[in-house]
């Protein structure tokens, strides 16, 4: 059966029944149908003094076309923790429509380890991303309206882009202001995908509604004739933007197929943004569960690095353990095997590919200061010889291995992982930041490039050096760096999987996100507006004979 067929064969419980287990009454939630709800601000305040549970991070190796199943493992792990008598809550990101209709598909797990209702969550859900898109584009409209009526703030350069929650490469570079009306001057512009909008980052890093409004006001939208920044608050825009987001900022709750609680809220990409769900949702989950399973996007070089150096730094969070997800076939792909060869036993490719896994695990342990365990998403054609070989290699660096079968068995397929996580999370764990706040932006970039990616150095474009200097002169050099880099490789070259030869990271651009309070560093060939593949997933999505959605995976 397909993922969507499996999900539909499970009878969901009303979300009110799921919420009741955690003392959440109907007065504490706003229902979006029977199976989705938002948690009220008053309930969040009510539980704010409760003791925090333990936070478990799920990350992965660099992704491959074969898939690793990171979200599936996160869901299965939370179900397994509940099966062994631990009170576990999930804290996940919301899917973007870009990947749903593009190459990746949905982001609600798979098989018997899913959050549901999967088609609702993968499509419009409770409208959070639409609200973010609208707020982003209202700010664009206010900027251009201000310029139309005389440009009192003396805009010389507008840096704020419009956005849409779809992959549309034709919108990467556009021209606007072509109506020939008075004061309308054509200019080059472009769109970002909504999940790359600074408003999405602000949404996920704000601690409450008041903090959200403050951050929205601090967005730098352009520069004046004296090259000084112009802020959203100079346009008196922050109030209206906050109103558009006042309901969206309340966390969403849904359930797993095993009827366990999942908080799903916020959805920045990890290759072009910081890749973690909202701080509000994570902190709520920590008040509700003894164990909270969360994930960070893509590999540990991106999502986990930003989880530590941006999210945990800003929110004062710690993590008790970290799961690094991989598959044998993905490891063989990283070892140079062709995609069609990865289903076959190949110890030579596996040995080479294990280096990718080991670097991620060593980063988790030695750079981020977290207690790691490797979870192998097991497939039928995985051989005992290969599994034993992998276990021996991990034993050499003192890291435990757990085989999971959550796609086929749900929580039952991760009992071993759950038991090991409970034990692992009892150990000492002190989160490490890769760089210090007071270091310069170039120093921070080079710490990540050399210590996390394994680069021999960093090369900066002339443009990037000027932008870094300007950002520091404006007083924003103390911000964390959010490096936008390909997810497929430790390098900034998506095709350089092995990284056997010394490589450098190439910095093209630096952009201060003053509302989000970090600096985006663009490397290599990275786009904040993705494109669709030759055969997008959208070709297979339709309404079926029973007027149900088909084709989402």
Secondary structure as UniProt FT lines:
FT   HELIX           3..8
FT   HELIX           15..20
FT   TURN            21..23
FT   HELIX           26..28
FT   STRAND          29..31
FT   STRAND          37..39
FT   HELIX           41..46
FT   TURN            47..49
FT   STRAND          54..60
FT   TURN            65..66
FT   HELIX           70..83
FT   TURN            84..85
FT   STRAND          88..92
FT   HELIX           97..100
FT   STRAND          109..110
FT   TURN            111..112
FT   STRAND          113..116
FT   HELIX           118..122
FT   TURN            123..126
FT   HELIX           128..148
FT   TURN            149..150
FT   TURN            152..153
FT   STRAND          155..158
FT   STRAND          162..164
FT   HELIX           169..171
FT   STRAND          174..176
FT   TURN            182..183
FT   STRAND          187..189
FT   STRAND          191..193
FT   HELIX           194..196
FT   HELIX           198..205
FT   HELIX           209..217
FT   STRAND          220..224
FT   TURN            225..226
FT   STRAND          229..231
FT   HELIX           232..235
FT   HELIX           238..245
FT   TURN            246..249
FT   STRAND          252..256
FT   TURN            257..258
FT   STRAND          261..264
FT   TURN            270..272
FT   HELIX           279..288
FT   STRAND          291..296
FT   HELIX           300..304
FT   HELIX           305..306
FT   HELIX           307..312
FT   HELIX           313..315
FT   STRAND          321..326
FT   HELIX           328..334
FT   TURN            335..336
FT   HELIX           339..341
FT   TURN            342..343
FT   HELIX           347..362
FT   HELIX           363..367
FT   STRAND          372..377
FT   TURN            380..381
FT   HELIX           384..395
FT   TURN            396..398
FT   STRAND          400..404
FT   HELIX           406..409
FT   HELIX           410..414
FT   HELIX           415..424
FT   TURN            425..426
FT   TURN            437..438
FT   HELIX           441..447
FT   HELIX           448..453
FT   STRAND          457..460
FT   HELIX           462..473
FT   TURN            474..475
FT   TURN            477..478
FT   STRAND          480..484
FT   TURN            494..495
FT   STRAND          504..513
FT   TURN            514..517
FT   STRAND          518..523
FT   TURN            534..535
FT   HELIX           537..540
FT   STRAND          542..543
FT   TURN            545..546
FT   STRAND          549..550
//
